[in-house]
Every structure is written in C-alpha cells, then in structure tokens.
C-alpha cells in the first residue's frame, strides 16, 4: 500500500518494509522524502544510510550516518556505519576514528565492527593493531574464514611466521582448498627451503583456480627462489593481470627483470611503482639503475636525484647520481656526489673508487668501470 504524500510516519513504515524486502532503491527514495520534510528521526538517517550503502552510494551513506551521529553522539551504530562508509570512500583515518568510537560505545554487531576496524587499520599500515582486531573478530565468530585469513596475511607481513601458519591452517579448516589460503600456507611452509615441495602443492591449485592472484604471485615467488626466473616472471605477470595494483608482486617482478638484465622492462615496472610511491628512495634508485644500463643517463640522473632528495643518507643513490653525472660530462658534480656517498657510508667501495678517479689521484684506474652500487 502506498503512503499518502506528506505522511512521514506512513512513508517511514513503508520504507522499512521495502528495505526488508530488499528493495533498497525505493526504500531510499522514501527515506529521502522523510528527510526532506524535516521530520526524520535518527533511525531514518541510519536506515537510509544502510539502504544507500547497499546501492553503492557510499558518500551519501556516510553523510546519513554522520547526521545520526550528530543527533545522538552516543549511538554506536551511527559511528560504526559512518566508519564503514568512510573506509569505502577512502577516508581511512576518519574510518579508523569513527570505528574506534563505535566500538568504545558498545556496537550492536561487535563482530562487524571489529572486522571493519581491523580492515581499516591494515589499510593505513597499523598492522599490529589490525591483527588484534581480526583476532577479536575470530573469537566473536569462530566460523568466519575471512577473519583467520586476514589475520594470517598480516602476520605474514609482520614476519610472525608461526602465528601466520596457525591462522592459515585455521582458515583452511573452515574452507578447505581455498586457493588464497593455500598459497599463503605454501609460502610459509617453504621457509625451510623446500620450495620444490611447496610449488608442487600449488600447481594443481592453480589449475583448479586459474584466476587466483595470490596463487599466481606465490608461484612466482617459489619459482624465483629456485632460480627459474622465466617461470617466475610469467606467474608474476599473470598475477598483475588479475590485480594490477599489487605493488609487492610488481616490485618482485621489477627486481627479477633487473636481475636477468631485461632493463627496459625493469625500468617500466619501477616507473609504475615510483609513480604510486613517490617517496620511496629504494625504488627510485633501482629505476635509475635500469635507465643507466639502457644508457639513458638523463632519466637515470633524474631517478637518482629523486632518491637522494627523499633520503639524503642513501649512499648508493649518491654514488649512482655521480655515475650519471660523469656519463653526462659533469665530473665536478660527480666528485661532490661521491663525497656525499662516502659521508653517508665511508665503507662504500664504489664511491671510493669513483672519487679517486675523478679527483685524478688514481690514474691507473682511469678506465675502471664506474660501477653503480646496487643497494
């Protein structure tokens, strides 16, 4: 039955019925009418936020929950809802703050709140805190695969290998054969050096799950550890086709290209990484090495300069900047840069050799290679 125009109570009740039936669009329209009338309660704002979230209208959903927070700062559901959709909108620090407040107020659904809080914490790099929240979530819902899996992934990143292995096994007990958890466990159990066995375990999983990015990435790592670089490169490329934003896999691929002297591909991959992480001096230094090997001294110099600008104590990058300047005919600049390298690391042999040559104090080294330090 339709609600009479302007009857806010009837429209609210009808909206609730529509939402319960999964008709989120019509429910949101009705809730919006009530809000426009100026008679909306806190519940209307929260319910509209819920429906809008279901429709993918995350920014507006966040706004609705925030309005509910304003009307009642002690409403935990409003805080948690605002946090959930702040995360969806990329406002991660705000999401963490809102979710923490909601949890502190005693959320109606503590499992959802803890899980969402752990997810947001992981995204801003607070990994130790994220693990704690996923552990809370796994206690609240011991049958939830994702809590154990996320816990395992983060513990692996923290190099807590024993805890990661336990969490992967708990996840697989809930979802046997899950390709992502199987891949993670294979990498963990291969830490004893038995990469061949781990590879053999994963290959049939790949055939059953050809679109699994974690499986492809794990196989790339395992083949790389066995020196099978062609296989490693192919699996990492497969992984990046599935999830182009996996920077850890792209970093492994770039380093492998550098190792096998495929400098053009290495430069390309490092360039992608440096655009995503412009404050990473190690990536800029590696990109410069690739360009230097391609005899593109201008781009190499630019990369090394970016590295020392980010980290003035990066001795290798200072040395490599000097190499590029020498190649470009700027011996005086190069000498200064080699001195910067030695100030940062007095033991850097390449910088000592290069400085001796440009300073003219070691004429016998005039034809010596201006070998760039690779750190």
MARNUTI-904449 format. One record per residue (C-alpha): x, y, z; chain. Coordinates in nm, 4 decimals. Example, Ala and Ser with C-alpha at 12.3 -4.5 7.8 and 13.67 -1.06 7.14 Angstrom:
1.2300 | -0.4500 | 0.7800 | A
1.3670 | -0.1060 | 0.7140 | A
This chain:
0.0000 | 0.0000 | 0.0000 | A
0.1302 | 0.3440 | -0.0936 | A
0.1802 | 0.6068 | 0.1728 | A
-0.0153 | 0.9309 | 0.1430 | A
0.2090 | 1.2172 | 0.0249 | A
0.3439 | 1.4066 | 0.3236 | A
0.2590 | 1.1315 | 0.5731 | A
0.6072 | 1.0863 | 0.7206 | A
0.5106 | 0.8045 | 0.9553 | A
0.3480 | 0.6046 | 0.6776 | A
0.6396 | 0.6738 | 0.4417 | A
0.8879 | 0.5630 | 0.7097 | A
0.6965 | 0.2417 | 0.7712 | A
0.6666 | 0.1696 | 0.4007 | A
1.0389 | 0.2381 | 0.3538 | A
1.1178 | -0.0125 | 0.6271 | A
0.9034 | -0.2750 | 0.4571 | A
1.0704 | -0.2073 | 0.1206 | A
1.4164 | -0.2361 | 0.2777 | A
1.3265 | -0.5673 | 0.4429 | A
1.2143 | -0.6944 | 0.1027 | A
1.5498 | -0.5934 | -0.0480 | A
1.4014 | -0.3026 | -0.2450 | A
1.6720 | -0.0632 | -0.1352 | A
1.6204 | 0.1913 | -0.4120 | A
1.2537 | 0.2540 | -0.3376 | A
1.3260 | 0.2460 | 0.0373 | A
1.5990 | 0.5091 | -0.0011 | A
1.3648 | 0.7276 | -0.2067 | A
1.1028 | 0.7127 | 0.0666 | A
1.3558 | 0.7827 | 0.3422 | A
1.4845 | 1.0813 | 0.1421 | A
1.1312 | 1.2233 | 0.1258 | A
1.1008 | 1.1965 | 0.5028 | A
1.4401 | 1.3637 | 0.5485 | A
1.3389 | 1.6446 | 0.3111 | A
1.0230 | 1.7019 | 0.5156 | A
1.2355 | 1.7831 | 0.8214 | A
1.0664 | 1.5176 | 1.0357 | A
1.3318 | 1.2453 | 1.0144 | A
1.4365 | 1.0602 | 1.3285 | A
1.7818 | 0.9183 | 1.3991 | A
1.6534 | 0.5801 | 1.2851 | A
1.5520 | 0.7239 | 0.9479 | A
1.9018 | 0.8632 | 0.8884 | A
2.0625 | 0.5310 | 0.9854 | A
1.8208 | 0.3240 | 0.7781 | A
1.8655 | 0.5497 | 0.4773 | A
2.2424 | 0.5183 | 0.5196 | A
2.2066 | 0.1397 | 0.5212 | A
1.9988 | 0.1387 | 0.2017 | A
2.2286 | 0.3853 | 0.0247 | A
2.5261 | 0.1692 | 0.1180 | A
2.3553 | -0.1318 | -0.0385 | A
2.3109 | 0.0746 | -0.3558 | A
2.6790 | 0.1695 | -0.3641 | A
2.6104 | 0.5333 | -0.2758 | A
2.8897 | 0.5314 | -0.0179 | A
2.9480 | 0.9042 | 0.0194 | A
2.5796 | 0.9778 | 0.0782 | A
2.5526 | 0.6767 | 0.3114 | A
2.8399 | 0.8173 | 0.5175 | A
2.6663 | 1.1546 | 0.5295 | A
2.3464 | 0.9973 | 0.6618 | A
2.5266 | 0.8092 | 0.9378 | A
2.7195 | 1.1225 | 1.0327 | A
2.3936 | 1.3130 | 1.0660 | A
2.2701 | 1.0402 | 1.3013 | A
2.5954 | 1.0772 | 1.4989 | A
2.5295 | 1.4495 | 1.5302 | A
2.1773 | 1.3887 | 1.6588 | A
2.2964 | 1.1310 | 1.9121 | A
2.6735 | 1.1180 | 1.9754 | A
2.6260 | 0.8026 | 2.1866 | A
2.4698 | 0.5966 | 1.9054 | A
2.7271 | 0.3255 | 1.8311 | A
2.5508 | 0.2062 | 1.5141 | A
2.5821 | 0.5556 | 1.3664 | A
2.9556 | 0.5702 | 1.4427 | A
3.0211 | 0.2229 | 1.3013 | A
2.8131 | 0.2950 | 0.9898 | A
2.9978 | 0.6212 | 0.9307 | A
3.3283 | 0.4376 | 0.9724 | A
3.2318 | 0.1627 | 0.7299 | A
3.1460 | 0.4094 | 0.4555 | A
3.4338 | 0.6450 | 0.5297 | A
3.6535 | 0.3440 | 0.4518 | A
3.4629 | 0.2817 | 0.1285 | A
3.5214 | 0.6448 | 0.0315 | A
3.8941 | 0.6206 | 0.1046 | A
3.8818 | 0.8371 | 0.4187 | A
4.0820 | 0.5788 | 0.6099 | A
4.1947 | 0.7811 | 0.9106 | A
3.8407 | 0.9047 | 0.9608 | A
3.7162 | 0.5467 | 0.9270 | A
3.9576 | 0.4285 | 1.1966 | A
3.8495 | 0.7068 | 1.4324 | A
3.4766 | 0.6503 | 1.3769 | A
3.5006 | 0.2721 | 1.4134 | A
3.7086 | 0.3008 | 1.7304 | A
3.4468 | 0.5346 | 1.8782 | A
3.1659 | 0.3000 | 1.7802 | A
3.3393 | 0.0017 | 1.9358 | A
3.4000 | 0.2008 | 2.2526 | A
3.0277 | 0.2758 | 2.2756 | A
2.9404 | -0.0926 | 2.2514 | A
2.8262 | -0.1745 | 1.8965 | A
2.5114 | -0.3750 | 1.8249 | A
2.7140 | -0.6016 | 1.5933 | A
3.0577 | -0.6275 | 1.7573 | A
3.1852 | -0.8787 | 1.5007 | A
3.1152 | -0.6484 | 1.2058 | A
3.2658 | -0.3530 | 1.3910 | A
3.5848 | -0.5372 | 1.4883 | A
3.6302 | -0.6801 | 1.1396 | A
3.5798 | -0.3427 | 0.9720 | A
3.8139 | -0.1762 | 1.2221 | A
4.0847 | -0.4332 | 1.1529 | A
4.0443 | -0.3829 | 0.7780 | A
4.0789 | -0.0050 | 0.8042 | A
4.3771 | -0.0304 | 1.0391 | A
4.5531 | -0.2627 | 0.7946 | A
4.4989 | -0.0157 | 0.5118 | A
4.6768 | 0.2641 | 0.6995 | A
4.9645 | 0.0359 | 0.7978 | A
4.8808 | -0.0205 | 1.1638 | A
4.9357 | -0.3913 | 1.1218 | A
4.9845 | -0.4944 | 1.4861 | A
4.6570 | -0.3264 | 1.5804 | A
4.4826 | -0.4776 | 1.2785 | A
4.5825 | -0.8299 | 1.3829 | A
4.4325 | -0.7714 | 1.7283 | A
4.1001 | -0.6677 | 1.5765 | A
4.0824 | -0.9663 | 1.3419 | A
4.1659 | -1.1888 | 1.6386 | A
3.8754 | -1.0323 | 1.8308 | A
3.6531 | -1.0912 | 1.5272 | A
3.7586 | -1.4571 | 1.5035 | A
3.6685 | -1.5076 | 1.8706 | A
3.3296 | -1.3447 | 1.8183 | A
3.2641 | -1.5584 | 1.5109 | A
3.4881 | -1.8679 | 1.5065 | A
3.3292 | -1.9821 | 1.1792 | A
3.4356 | -1.6753 | 0.9815 | A
3.7016 | -1.7696 | 0.7282 | A
3.7935 | -1.4095 | 0.6422 | A
3.8958 | -1.3182 | 0.9972 | A
4.1503 | -1.6001 | 1.0134 | A
4.2689 | -1.5396 | 0.6574 | A
4.3234 | -1.1658 | 0.7070 | A
4.4994 | -1.2351 | 1.0351 | A
4.7321 | -1.4798 | 0.8578 | A
4.8127 | -1.2378 | 0.5743 | A
4.9032 | -0.9575 | 0.8141 | A
5.1043 | -1.1809 | 1.0480 | A
5.2972 | -1.2990 | 0.7434 | A
5.3716 | -0.9361 | 0.6528 | A
5.4931 | -0.8862 | 1.0108 | A
5.7179 | -1.1940 | 0.9739 | A
5.5278 | -1.3726 | 1.2527 | A
5.5581 | -1.6946 | 1.0562 | A
5.4400 | -1.9362 | 1.3271 | A
5.1268 | -1.7329 | 1.4027 | A
5.0626 | -1.6860 | 1.0309 | A
5.0871 | -2.0599 | 0.9699 | A
4.8421 | -2.1280 | 1.2527 | A
4.5940 | -1.8738 | 1.1171 | A
4.6217 | -2.0093 | 0.7606 | A
4.5517 | -2.3612 | 0.8901 | A
4.2508 | -2.2348 | 1.0869 | A
4.1209 | -2.0624 | 0.7731 | A
4.1663 | -2.3784 | 0.5665 | A
3.9864 | -2.5843 | 0.8299 | A
3.6843 | -2.3628 | 0.7618 | A
3.7301 | -2.3505 | 0.3841 | A
3.9385 | -2.6495 | 0.2688 | A
4.1169 | -2.5954 | -0.0602 | A
4.0721 | -2.2175 | -0.0616 | A
4.3342 | -2.1059 | -0.3175 | A
4.4394 | -1.7865 | -0.1405 | A
4.4898 | -1.9521 | 0.1976 | A
4.6621 | -2.2500 | 0.0340 | A
4.9018 | -2.0134 | -0.1429 | A
4.9800 | -1.8298 | 0.1787 | A
5.0403 | -2.1516 | 0.3679 | A
5.2668 | -2.2845 | 0.0922 | A
5.4879 | -1.9759 | 0.1153 | A
5.5030 | -2.0003 | 0.4927 | A
5.5860 | -2.3702 | 0.4988 | A
5.8539 | -2.3225 | 0.2292 | A
6.0601 | -2.1099 | 0.4664 | A
6.2642 | -2.4221 | 0.5477 | A
6.3953 | -2.4008 | 0.1907 | A
6.1792 | -2.6770 | 0.0416 | A
6.0480 | -2.4613 | -0.2415 | A
6.0006 | -2.7539 | -0.4790 | A
5.7500 | -2.9258 | -0.2499 | A
5.5554 | -2.6036 | -0.1978 | A
5.5497 | -2.5468 | -0.5747 | A
5.4213 | -2.8988 | -0.6338 | A
5.1424 | -2.8356 | -0.3820 | A
5.0347 | -2.5130 | -0.5525 | A
5.0457 | -2.6143 | -0.9192 | A
4.7272 | -2.8264 | -0.9044 | A
4.5561 | -2.5462 | -0.7098 | A
4.6439 | -2.3075 | -0.9937 | A
4.4866 | -2.5389 | -1.2498 | A
4.1653 | -2.5558 | -1.0463 | A
4.1652 | -2.1798 | -0.9802 | A
4.3210 | -2.0106 | -1.2854 | A
4.2073 | -1.6620 | -1.1793 | A
4.3628 | -1.6583 | -0.8324 | A
4.6075 | -1.3701 | -0.7936 | A
4.7588 | -1.4942 | -0.4647 | A
4.8299 | -1.8346 | -0.6184 | A
4.9994 | -1.6799 | -0.9228 | A
5.2016 | -1.4425 | -0.7036 | A
5.3056 | -1.7243 | -0.4701 | A
5.4152 | -1.9446 | -0.7599 | A
5.6215 | -1.6549 | -0.8919 | A
5.7989 | -1.6272 | -0.5582 | A
5.8567 | -2.0014 | -0.5315 | A
5.9961 | -2.0332 | -0.8854 | A
6.2182 | -1.7315 | -0.8229 | A
6.3637 | -1.8947 | -0.5115 | A
6.4510 | -2.1981 | -0.7255 | A
6.6255 | -1.9802 | -0.9864 | A
6.3588 | -2.0419 | -1.2514 | A
6.3272 | -1.6776 | -1.3488 | A
6.1278 | -1.7267 | -1.6713 | A
5.8592 | -1.9167 | -1.4824 | A
5.8650 | -1.6622 | -1.2006 | A
5.8221 | -1.3706 | -1.4398 | A
5.5297 | -1.5363 | -1.6164 | A
5.3445 | -1.6071 | -1.2911 | A
5.4036 | -1.2546 | -1.1589 | A
5.2743 | -1.1133 | -1.4883 | A
4.9678 | -1.3345 | -1.4567 | A
4.9129 | -1.2055 | -1.1033 | A
4.9369 | -0.8427 | -1.2154 | A
4.6923 | -0.9037 | -1.4991 | A
4.4421 | -1.0104 | -1.2332 | A
4.5276 | -0.7414 | -0.9743 | A
4.7323 | -0.4585 | -1.1334 | A
4.7529 | -0.2735 | -0.8003 | A
4.9544 | -0.5485 | -0.6255 | A
5.2696 | -0.3431 | -0.5739 | A
5.4518 | -0.6137 | -0.3786 | A
5.4263 | -0.8502 | -0.6759 | A
5.5241 | -0.5715 | -0.9158 | A
5.8300 | -0.4988 | -0.7021 | A
5.9357 | -0.8636 | -0.7215 | A
5.8820 | -0.8627 | -1.0982 | A
6.0852 | -0.5440 | -1.1431 | A
6.3745 | -0.6808 | -0.9349 | A
6.3705 | -1.0031 | -1.1361 | A
6.3850 | -0.8108 | -1.4646 | A
6.6844 | -0.6220 | -1.3279 | A
6.8476 | -0.9495 | -1.2267 | A
6.8094 | -1.1053 | -1.5729 | A
6.9257 | -0.7799 | -1.7367 | A
6.5943 | -0.7035 | -1.9037 | A
6.6478 | -0.3382 | -1.8280 | A
6.3682 | -0.1966 | -2.0429 | A
6.1009 | -0.3971 | -1.8620 | A
6.2665 | -0.3282 | -1.5275 | A
6.2588 | 0.0469 | -1.5942 | A
5.8917 | 0.0276 | -1.6918 | A
5.7881 | -0.1606 | -1.3763 | A
5.9931 | 0.0607 | -1.1442 | A
5.8442 | 0.3666 | -1.3120 | A
5.4928 | 0.2390 | -1.2327 | A
5.5981 | 0.1803 | -0.8726 | A
5.7644 | 0.5190 | -0.8296 | A
5.4533 | 0.6984 | -0.9539 | A
5.2485 | 0.5150 | -0.6918 | A
5.5049 | 0.5644 | -0.4169 | A
5.6998 | 0.8829 | -0.4975 | A
5.8677 | 0.8905 | -0.1574 | A
6.0447 | 0.5537 | -0.1888 | A
6.4163 | 0.6125 | -0.2427 | A
6.4930 | 0.2417 | -0.2945 | A
6.2515 | 0.2260 | -0.5892 | A
6.3915 | 0.5460 | -0.7416 | A
6.7446 | 0.4126 | -0.7060 | A
6.6531 | 0.0830 | -0.8728 | A
6.4737 | 0.2662 | -1.1535 | A
6.7853 | 0.4753 | -1.2073 | A
6.9993 | 0.1616 | -1.2312 | A
6.7756 | 0.0270 | -1.5070 | A
6.7903 | 0.3534 | -1.7026 | A
7.1675 | 0.3749 | -1.6553 | A
7.2071 | 0.0289 | -1.8065 | A
6.9957 | 0.1475 | -2.1013 | A
7.2397 | 0.4413 | -2.1396 | A
6.9550 | 0.6819 | -2.0721 | A
7.1713 | 0.8933 | -1.8443 | A
6.9284 | 1.1848 | -1.8155 | A
6.6435 | 0.9668 | -1.6838 | A
6.8883 | 0.7753 | -1.4663 | A
7.0149 | 1.1003 | -1.3167 | A
6.6595 | 1.2198 | -1.2526 | A
6.5781 | 0.8955 | -1.0710 | A
6.8897 | 0.9024 | -0.8532 | A
6.8321 | 1.2694 | -0.7734 | A
6.4781 | 1.1854 | -0.6615 | A
6.6167 | 0.9103 | -0.4379 | A
6.8651 | 1.1349 | -0.2549 | A
6.6040 | 1.4075 | -0.2255 | A
6.3804 | 1.1612 | -0.0390 | A
6.6662 | 1.0112 | 0.1623 | A
6.9869 | 1.2177 | 0.1782 | A
7.1557 | 0.9272 | 0.3622 | A
7.1176 | 0.6840 | 0.0721 | A
7.4852 | 0.6350 | -0.0068 | A
7.4266 | 0.4078 | -0.3054 | A
7.1950 | 0.6600 | -0.4694 | A
7.4522 | 0.9400 | -0.4192 | A
7.7183 | 0.7223 | -0.5797 | A
7.4889 | 0.6349 | -0.8693 | A
7.3986 | 1.0001 | -0.9171 | A
7.7697 | 1.0661 | -0.9526 | A
7.7977 | 0.7908 | -1.2135 | A
7.5206 | 0.9512 | -1.4193 | A
7.6787 | 1.2942 | -1.3932 | A
8.0113 | 1.1523 | -1.5083 | A
7.8403 | 0.9971 | -1.8073 | A
7.6862 | 1.3373 | -1.8826 | A
8.0306 | 1.5048 | -1.8610 | A
7.9778 | 1.6705 | -1.5209 | A
8.2884 | 1.5457 | -1.3401 | A
8.2859 | 1.8240 | -1.0812 | A
7.9287 | 1.7452 | -0.9821 | A
8.0132 | 1.3767 | -0.9753 | A
8.3027 | 1.4346 | -0.7352 | A
8.0727 | 1.6197 | -0.4938 | A
7.8169 | 1.3408 | -0.5145 | A
8.0772 | 1.0712 | -0.4470 | A
8.1772 | 1.2691 | -0.1385 | A
7.8136 | 1.2739 | -0.0257 | A
7.8056 | 0.8974 | -0.0735 | A
8.1117 | 0.8496 | 0.1450 | A
7.9759 | 1.0853 | 0.4083 | A
7.6693 | 0.8625 | 0.4287 | A
7.8707 | 0.5387 | 0.4158 | A
8.2510 | 0.5675 | 0.4459 | A
8.2887 | 0.1994 | 0.3518 | A
8.1187 | 0.2211 | 0.0097 | A
8.3929 | 0.0887 | -0.2169 | A
8.2368 | 0.2060 | -0.5459 | A
8.2246 | 0.5634 | -0.4234 | A
8.5889 | 0.5462 | -0.3067 | A
8.6989 | 0.4145 | -0.6456 | A
8.4947 | 0.6667 | -0.8398 | A
8.6076 | 0.9627 | -0.6306 | A
8.9716 | 0.8600 | -0.6677 | A
8.9358 | 0.8516 | -1.0418 | A
8.7594 | 1.1856 | -1.0910 | A
8.9940 | 1.3504 | -0.8416 | A
9.2884 | 1.2336 | -1.0525 | A
9.4649 | 1.0692 | -0.7604 | A
9.4477 | 0.7214 | -0.9115 | A
9.5459 | 0.7476 | -1.2782 | A
9.5816 | 0.3699 | -1.3070 | A
9.2056 | 0.3492 | -1.2556 | A
9.1257 | 0.5805 | -1.5464 | A
8.9491 | 0.3054 | -1.7379 | A
8.7885 | 0.1416 | -1.4366 | A
8.4176 | 0.0795 | -1.4539 | A
8.2062 | 0.3395 | -1.2809 | A
8.0119 | 0.0566 | -1.1194 | A
7.6928 | 0.1729 | -0.9534 | A
7.6253 | 0.0444 | -0.6067 | A
7.3107 | -0.1690 | -0.6182 | A
7.1613 | -0.1100 | -0.2715 | A
